[in-house]
Amino acid sequence: MPLQRSTTADKFIVDRRKRHRNSDVARAVRKTRDRLSQQAGNPDFDRELLKLHALSMTGGVIVIPLLVLATAAAGLLAGVGKEIGVWALFTFICYTIVAFMARRVTQASELNPLETHRDFLIGHFLCGLGWAWFAWLGCETCQIDQFQVAKAVVLLLAMSATAILASSLRGALLATFALPVGIYAYASAKLWMPIEVIMAGLLIASLPFFAYVARQLNRSSLMLLSFRSEKDALIAEVETAKSMSDEARRRAEDANLAKSRFLASMSHELRTPLNAILGFSEVMANEVLGPMSNPTYRDYARDVHDSGQHLLDLINEILDLSRIEAGRYQLNEEPMMLLSVVEDCCHMMELKARNKDIRIVQDFENALPRLFADERAVRQIALNLLSNAIKFTATGGEIRVRVGWTAGGGQYLSVKDNGPGIPEDEIPIVLSAFGQGSIAIKSAEQGTGLGLPIVQGLLAMHGGEFQLHSRLREGTEAIAIFPLSRVMEELPALPTKAVASRRR
């Protein structure tokens, strides 16, 4: 049955036919987008600014009309006349029109930025006509001695409120108060009283000041919109990346499951003929059923047996690493002596080390307490470390094996050789599956590169830690550390210097 590939994820999440974006190009596009988004005249940002202005006007709709009503009430009480009441009614109607325009904009789904901006400016100009009327008002019989000063104060209050409320609309302040300030200055110049001239100068100076304040608030609003747009874009990118990572994780899990099933089935299919090959080749090499007339055949039988054994070891290592990665490696934990296990492993590797004229020096602490661990896993850790040390140690070298307790009360196994060492930048490669350093490939025996990853996985399952220290032309030290929680009889903790001196 042919394999069927699922295309739903690629269709809805990412088109894998497209090449990935280059990071430099992505940064350039982002900078350009930011620069364009902060320029005036961008339609999207103009719409947002208009909506902000509309919300500001509807939210503060009562502020300026309340000032108008309060001014009209004070004028009527002071005897200004009915004209100030008519002015208040006209100005109130103008601000009501602007408020209705703002409410319509907040409820609109689509906006024409140019038309809406123009309509708002016209509305504010009508409000400015009301304030111009107020600036032209006179009072000869009122009870206020400084009526012109009072008008200037009211205009300043209205100007400051407009600068804050209408900051999102460019030109709103000037459209509203340019004419009233001009009329007030003209009326003050006709009277030519010092206080009126001073107030006129104050109004004339305040107009550009409040215009500057409104412009700065407008820039702040524009920057806020830019940041919000960038945040939305980043959130969209994060969501897309999350969807892609979820799909990639699902595929990786499916692939890992398929790999585990493949290894589980193939291990049986491979081990069965391998056992037959190993058994028959051993029988032939040992001449159990009779001598061979040609000694070359006996050598071939030994080669077949060695190759089959190497292949079986490779299959076993791959299966062990696969089970560890999949979390299916079952630990058979029981009390055990680390000293006894390491000593047995040293005796097992003694013959292999003697063939290369390598000396194994044992440096064990006396009377170590028992560990609660899987003896088979601990034995595999010790054998893997010793096997690696023998592989990478030259003829006539020395391997020092230490067993003791750590500064925290745990126990450790250290295997140190005086081989060629490992470059510092290649240590992560050596610790990865099927990874081998450049010097090791040239000088050592053939290996699979799975020994240290298996050691790391087994120690992690015991809650331990693996350390690898190496220097070129000085050798390598591999340290397997078991935590205090694995020690069945706690020992007092030792200072770090004491432990270091013991390891030396």
C-alpha positions as MATLAB code, in Angstrom:
seq = 'MPLQRSTTADKFIVDRRKRHRNSDVARAVRKTRDRLSQQAGNPDFDRELLKLHALSMTGGVIVIPLLVLATAAAGLLAGVGKEIGVWALFTFICYTIVAFMARRVTQASELNPLETHRDFLIGHFLCGLGWAWFAWLGCETCQIDQFQVAKAVVLLLAMSATAILASSLRGALLATFALPVGIYAYASAKLWMPIEVIMAGLLIASLPFFAYVARQLNRSSLMLLSFRSEKDALIAEVETAKSMSDEARRRAEDANLAKSRFLASMSHELRTPLNAILGFSEVMANEVLGPMSNPTYRDYARDVHDSGQHLLDLINEILDLSRIEAGRYQLNEEPMMLLSVVEDCCHMMELKARNKDIRIVQDFENALPRLFADERAVRQIALNLLSNAIKFTATGGEIRVRVGWTAGGGQYLSVKDNGPGIPEDEIPIVLSAFGQGSIAIKSAEQGTGLGLPIVQGLLAMHGGEFQLHSRLREGTEAIAIFPLSRVMEELPALPTKAVASRRR';
ca = [
       0.000    0.000    0.000;
       1.614    3.307   -1.024;
       2.285    5.949    1.606;
      -0.185    8.818    1.680;
       1.016   12.241    2.692;
      -1.275   14.591    4.597;
      -1.485   18.019    2.962;
      -4.063   19.679    5.202;
      -1.548   21.293    7.526;
       0.554   22.649    4.684;
      -2.548   24.010    3.008;
      -3.859   25.966    5.969;
      -0.728   26.817    7.933;
       2.196   27.362    5.607;
       3.015   26.787    1.964;
       6.262   24.828    2.157;
       6.924   25.398   -1.543;
       7.831   28.991   -0.679;
      11.300   29.735    0.539;
      11.744   30.933    4.109;
      12.131   34.676    4.579;
      15.631   35.900    4.973;
      16.103   37.582    8.341;
      17.835   40.639    6.825;
      15.010   41.109    4.342;
      12.453   40.748    7.130;
      14.198   43.415    9.195;
      14.381   45.769    6.202;
      10.681   45.293    5.479;
       9.827   45.950    9.127;
      11.877   49.156    9.226;
      10.268   50.380    6.010;
       6.815   49.572    7.346;
       7.511   51.442   10.556;
       8.814   54.464    8.662;
       5.829   54.553    6.326;
       3.337   53.950    9.109;
       4.536   57.005   11.049;
       4.209   59.380    8.096;
       1.232   61.679    7.847;
      -1.214   60.778    5.135;
      -1.209   57.033    5.662;
      -4.899   56.101    5.092;
      -5.077   53.426    7.770;
      -3.505   55.602   10.414;
      -5.607   58.607    9.355;
      -8.746   56.523    9.928;
      -7.519   55.480   13.351;
      -6.653   59.078   14.252;
     -10.075   60.256   13.145;
     -11.709   57.588   15.291;
      -9.541   58.643   18.233;
     -10.622   62.244   17.688;
     -14.260   61.189   17.495;
     -13.962   59.208   20.732;
     -12.260   62.157   22.417;
     -14.993   64.557   21.315;
     -17.816   62.263   22.409;
     -16.083   61.549   25.721;
     -15.420   65.246   26.460;
     -18.571   66.576   24.807;
     -19.713   68.279   28.015;
     -16.445   70.123   28.811;
     -16.460   73.094   26.412;
     -20.284   73.480   26.234;
     -20.278   73.615   30.033;
     -17.686   76.410   29.844;
     -19.914   78.217   27.341;
     -22.975   77.910   29.554;
     -21.038   79.022   32.630;
     -19.687   82.055   30.761;
     -23.156   82.978   29.496;
     -24.632   82.665   32.985;
     -21.881   84.863   34.449;
     -22.385   87.439   31.682;
     -26.120   87.611   32.235;
     -25.609   88.101   35.958;
     -23.070   90.855   35.255;
     -25.489   92.671   32.966;
     -23.762   92.057   29.643;
     -27.110   91.707   27.912;
     -29.166   89.206   25.939;
     -26.552   89.107   23.182;
     -24.344   86.792   25.238;
     -27.257   84.369   25.572;
     -27.710   84.272   21.788;
     -23.954   83.691   21.452;
     -24.088   80.822   23.934;
     -27.013   79.221   22.041;
     -25.160   79.494   18.709;
     -21.903   78.081   20.129;
     -23.736   75.292   21.919;
     -25.450   74.304   18.644;
     -22.070   74.268   16.856;
     -20.529   71.942   19.430;
     -23.627   69.748   19.316;
     -23.147   69.386   15.554;
     -19.510   68.366   16.101;
     -20.599   65.868   18.753;
     -23.139   64.277   16.374;
     -20.452   64.090   13.663;
     -18.106   62.376   16.115;
     -20.795   59.890   17.173;
     -21.472   59.005   13.528;
     -17.759   58.450   12.918;
     -17.423   56.128   15.921;
     -20.286   53.989   14.630;
     -19.172   53.950   10.985;
     -17.564   50.761    9.651;
     -15.830   52.499    6.742;
     -14.476   56.030    6.504;
     -13.225   58.325    3.804;
     -10.323   59.989    5.631;
     -10.191   63.128    3.486;
     -13.922   63.847    3.621;
     -14.196   63.092    7.344;
     -11.174   65.274    8.106;
     -12.669   68.130    6.074;
     -16.074   67.799    7.779;
     -14.465   67.905   11.213;
     -12.456   71.008   10.312;
     -15.623   72.729    9.058;
     -17.392   71.852   12.322;
     -14.517   73.222   14.383;
     -14.443   76.358   12.222;
     -18.136   76.924   12.977;
     -17.295   76.600   16.685;
     -14.516   79.116   16.039;
     -17.089   81.549   14.606;
     -18.914   81.316   17.931;
     -15.716   82.137   19.810;
     -14.988   84.970   17.358;
     -18.415   86.380   18.160;
     -17.554   86.127   21.855;
     -14.232   87.929   21.267;
     -16.100   90.804   19.517;
     -18.676   91.218   22.300;
     -18.535   94.511   24.115;
     -19.983   95.726   27.400;
     -20.309   99.405   28.253;
     -22.911   99.114   31.017;
     -21.841   95.765   32.612;
     -20.654   95.550   36.190;
     -17.296   93.946   35.257;
     -14.446   96.438   35.127;
     -12.102   94.226   33.178;
     -14.479   92.499   30.738;
     -11.715   92.110   28.110;
      -9.546   90.304   30.650;
     -12.404   87.940   31.507;
     -12.914   87.194   27.806;
      -9.176   86.442   27.438;
      -9.292   84.024   30.377;
     -12.298   82.213   28.889;
     -10.593   82.005   25.502;
      -7.447   80.609   27.138;
      -9.490   77.933   28.928;
     -11.334   77.007   25.741;
      -8.073   76.958   23.790;
      -6.350   74.634   26.285;
      -9.332   72.265   26.389;
      -9.481   72.147   22.581;
      -5.722   71.486   22.344;
      -6.170   68.389   24.512;
      -9.486   67.099   23.143;
      -8.791   67.776   19.453;
      -5.099   66.827   19.389;
      -5.786   63.801   17.166;
      -7.128   66.059   14.390;
      -4.449   68.062   12.605;
      -5.310   71.767   12.272;
      -8.353   71.645   14.567;
      -6.936   74.156   17.058;
      -5.964   76.710   14.425;
      -9.269   76.271   12.586;
     -11.117   77.014   15.816;
      -9.141   79.827   17.421;
      -7.136   81.613   14.718;
     -10.044   83.952   13.895;
     -11.140   84.566   17.543;
      -7.591   85.480   18.598;
      -7.265   87.829   15.645;
     -10.565   89.534   16.417;
      -9.676   89.853   20.103;
      -6.321   91.427   19.194;
      -8.050   93.883   16.847;
     -10.619   94.823   19.491;
      -7.886   95.298   22.121;
      -5.846   97.454   19.748;
      -8.839   99.770   19.266;
      -9.185  100.275   23.021;
      -5.440  100.595   23.505;
      -5.535   99.835   27.220;
      -2.365   98.308   28.680;
      -4.071   95.305   30.289;
      -6.046   94.529   27.118;
      -2.889   94.727   25.025;
      -1.096   92.411   27.427;
      -3.950   89.879   27.277;
      -4.015   90.097   23.497;
      -0.278   89.404   23.383;
      -0.791   86.497   25.770;
      -3.470   85.014   23.522;
      -1.350   85.491   20.410;
       1.601   83.738   22.122;
      -0.606   80.992   23.538;
      -2.019   80.001   20.154;
       1.291   78.641   18.715;
       2.155   77.173   22.109;
      -1.078   75.200   22.305;
      -0.672   74.295   18.633;
       2.748   72.843   19.501;
       1.229   70.912   22.415;
      -1.520   69.565   20.155;
       1.071   68.537   17.552;
       3.104   66.670   20.160;
      -0.011   64.891   21.406;
      -0.825   64.038   17.795;
       2.623   62.521   17.339;
       2.187   60.536   20.535;
      -1.129   59.195   19.282;
       0.461   58.324   15.961;
       3.312   56.518   17.688;
       0.838   54.677   19.900;
      -1.039   53.492   16.827;
       2.229   52.424   15.234;
       3.160   50.386   18.300;
      -0.285   48.822   18.385;
      -0.029   47.895   14.717;
       3.389   46.370   15.286;
       2.076   44.473   18.311;
      -0.801   43.073   16.262;
       1.626   42.030   13.521;
       3.914   40.343   16.047;
       0.975   38.542   17.644;
      -0.078   37.300   14.208;
       3.461   36.112   13.504;
       3.628   34.369   16.885;
       0.308   32.655   16.245;
       1.509   31.512   12.817;
       4.800   30.286   14.263;
       2.921   28.492   17.048;
       0.689   26.756   14.513;
       3.734   25.758   12.500;
       5.554   24.490   15.602;
       2.489   22.518   16.714;
       2.254   20.899   13.301;
       5.995   20.227   13.256;
       5.785   18.685   16.726;
       2.882   16.497   15.636;
       4.836   15.322   12.624;
       7.928   14.724   14.742;
       5.892   12.669   17.193;
       4.414   10.670   14.335;
       7.869   10.171   12.857;
       9.260    9.133   16.240;
       6.410    6.680   16.706;
       7.014    5.279   13.232;
      10.731    4.992   14.024;
      10.027    3.170   17.276;
       7.670    0.743   15.532;
      10.199    0.206   12.774;
      13.006   -0.481   15.243;
      10.817   -2.772   17.315;
       9.861   -4.847   14.297;
      13.257   -4.773   12.593;
      15.104   -5.683   15.788;
      13.329   -9.025   15.849;
      13.832   -9.524   12.127;
      17.553   -8.731   12.402;
      18.370  -10.441   15.661;
      16.991  -13.811   14.576;
      19.317  -14.254   11.562;
      22.162  -12.561   13.457;
      21.973  -15.127   16.232;
      22.168  -17.883   13.656;
      25.113  -16.180   11.929;
      26.943  -15.727   15.225;
      26.292  -19.281   16.347;
      27.267  -20.982   13.088;
      30.322  -18.776   12.568;
      31.492  -19.519   16.119;
      31.040  -23.251   15.527;
      33.013  -23.007   12.294;
      35.767  -20.850   13.791;
      36.221  -23.224   16.752;
      36.036  -26.282   14.454;
      33.475  -27.943   16.721;
      32.305  -30.379   14.026;
      35.758  -31.088   12.730;
      38.901  -29.408   11.452;
      38.906  -27.237    8.345;
      41.365  -28.196    5.659;
      41.867  -24.579    4.613;
      42.837  -22.190    7.470;
      41.577  -19.213    5.445;
      38.030  -20.422    5.933;
      38.580  -20.391    9.701;
      39.757  -16.775    9.514;
      36.719  -15.886    7.422;
      34.459  -17.481   10.025;
      36.063  -15.368   12.757;
      35.601  -12.230   10.624;
      31.945  -13.115   10.055;
      31.489  -13.641   13.801;
      33.167  -10.331   14.675;
      31.149   -8.406   12.077;
      27.907   -9.968   13.252;
      28.741   -9.171   16.866;
      29.489   -5.556   15.918;
      26.180   -5.301   14.084;
      24.306   -6.810   17.035;
      25.946   -4.352   19.442;
      24.981   -1.493   17.128;
      21.350   -2.657   17.013;
      21.261   -2.986   20.795;
      22.662    0.528   21.262;
      20.195    2.043   18.812;
      17.310    0.295   20.564;
      18.523    1.405   23.988;
      18.839    5.026   22.879;
      15.443    4.878   21.169;
      13.765    3.546   24.309;
      15.478    6.170   26.465;
      14.396    9.021   24.166;
      10.835    7.670   24.000;
      10.688    7.297   27.804;
      10.081    3.552   27.531;
      13.268    2.414   29.216;
      12.124    0.669   32.381;
      14.399    0.962   35.406;
      14.601   -2.051   37.699;
      15.702   -0.159   40.779;
      17.167   -1.998   43.750;
      19.898   -1.466   46.349;
      23.331   -1.942   44.793;
      26.981   -1.187   45.464;
      28.580    1.176   42.961;
      32.057    0.006   43.979;
      31.285   -3.642   43.190;
      29.730   -2.886   39.819;
      32.599   -0.648   38.679;
      35.166   -3.174   39.898;
      33.481   -5.965   37.911;
      33.448   -3.751   34.815;
      37.167   -3.034   35.222;
      37.890   -6.776   35.365;
      35.758   -7.330   32.255;
      37.669   -4.669   30.300;
      41.082   -5.748   31.635;
      41.794   -8.129   28.759;
      40.884   -5.552   26.138;
      43.102   -2.967   27.821;
      45.974   -5.461   28.149;
      45.893   -6.127   24.414;
      46.738   -2.418   23.888;
      49.219   -2.361   26.771;
      46.981    0.058   28.692;
      47.055    0.118   32.462;
      43.806    0.574   34.429;
      44.376    2.234   37.806;
      41.586    1.918   40.336;
      41.163    4.624   42.968;
      38.090    3.758   45.027;
      36.789    5.195   48.283;
      36.309    2.648   51.017;
      32.941    1.678   52.469;
      30.644    3.657   50.196;
      26.941    3.280   51.021;
      24.559    1.568   48.671;
      22.738    3.258   45.803;
      19.104    2.731   44.904;
      19.500    2.337   41.130;
      19.186   -0.022   38.184;
      22.285   -2.233   38.327;
      22.100   -3.097   34.632;
      21.971    0.605   33.683;
      24.856    1.453   36.039;
      26.876   -1.403   34.600;
      26.192   -0.128   31.087;
      27.300    3.375   32.105;
      30.591    2.055   33.493;
      31.241   -0.223   30.496;
      30.531    2.558   27.999;
      32.904    4.965   29.740;
      35.647    2.344   30.071;
      35.209    1.212   26.489;
      35.508    4.788   25.213;
      38.594    5.389   27.315;
      40.306    2.260   25.975;
      39.399    3.193   22.402;
      40.836    6.670   22.618;
      43.959    5.877   24.628;
      47.158    5.143   22.750;
      49.244    2.021   23.345;
      51.099    2.170   26.642;
      48.676    4.699   28.119;
      46.914    4.789   31.447;
      43.271    4.972   32.527;
      42.418    6.088   36.051;
      39.030    5.013   37.432;
      37.736    6.787   40.554;
      34.651    6.095   42.641;
      33.725    8.286   45.573;
      31.239   10.745   46.986;
      30.546   14.292   45.872;
      30.505   17.483   47.922;
      26.725   17.250   48.181;
      26.745   13.716   49.567;
      26.100   11.897   46.285;
      28.390    9.422   44.531;
      30.385    9.704   41.338;
      32.262    7.563   38.847;
      35.186    9.166   37.038;
      37.076    7.626   34.100;
      40.125    9.629   33.019;
      42.504    8.732   30.169;
      45.630   10.331   28.733;
      44.552   10.048   25.108;
      44.529   12.723   22.394;
      41.692   14.712   24.011;
      38.777   16.528   22.412;
      38.714   20.139   21.147;
      36.383   22.300   23.203;
      34.167   23.180   20.230;
      33.648   19.477   19.425;
      32.380   18.424   22.870;
      28.698   19.127   21.945;
      29.195   17.006   18.807;
      30.647   14.144   20.843;
      27.696   14.269   23.242;
      25.139   14.080   20.419;
      23.844   10.858   18.913;
      26.203    9.369   16.292;
      28.611   12.250   16.933;
      32.366   11.776   16.826;
      35.204   14.269   17.075;
      37.701   14.790   14.285;
      40.674   13.469   16.273;
      38.685   10.477   17.472;
      37.710    9.546   13.916;
      41.353    9.526   12.836;
      42.926    7.823   15.842;
      40.337    5.589   17.476;
      38.712    2.337   16.612;
      35.471    2.236   14.706;
      32.477    3.233   16.818;
      28.845    4.265   16.528;
      28.886    7.477   18.566;
      26.017    6.289   20.800;
      27.928    5.445   23.998;
      27.912    8.886   25.623;
      24.296    9.773   24.638;
      23.178    6.511   26.250;
      25.176    7.375   29.372;
      23.548   10.814   29.504;
      20.084    9.334   29.087;
      20.558    6.688   31.773;
      21.955    9.229   34.233;
      19.076   11.610   33.517;
      16.617    8.821   34.325;
      18.370    8.413   37.676;
      18.278   12.171   38.281;
      22.040   12.367   37.876;
      24.441   14.465   35.846;
      27.123   13.736   33.255;
      30.217   15.900   32.820;
      32.889   15.669   30.127;
      36.179   17.539   30.568;
      38.891   17.351   27.955;
      42.032   19.115   26.751;
      43.977   18.513   23.591;
      47.016   16.232   24.054;
      46.230   15.898   27.763;
      43.313   13.473   27.837;
      39.647   13.284   28.720;
      37.741   12.791   31.948;
      34.151   11.550   31.978;
      32.256   11.905   35.273;
      28.929   10.227   36.044;
      27.293   11.747   39.140;
      24.467   10.149   41.108;
      22.475   12.544   43.347;
      22.104   12.427   47.103;
      18.517   11.187   46.726;
      19.882    7.885   45.337;
      22.153    7.255   48.320;
      20.474    4.947   50.819;
      22.743    5.874   53.752;
      23.613    9.541   53.796;
      27.185   10.652   54.444;
      28.250   14.070   55.719;
      28.888   16.547   52.906;
      32.514   17.369   52.128;
      33.928   20.754   51.115;
      34.491   21.267   47.417;
      38.277   21.565   47.875;
      38.398   18.248   49.651;
      36.539   16.528   46.840;
      38.806   18.144   44.262;
      41.880   16.954   46.135;
      40.476   13.447   46.303;
      39.905   13.432   42.557;
      43.478   14.515   41.947;
];
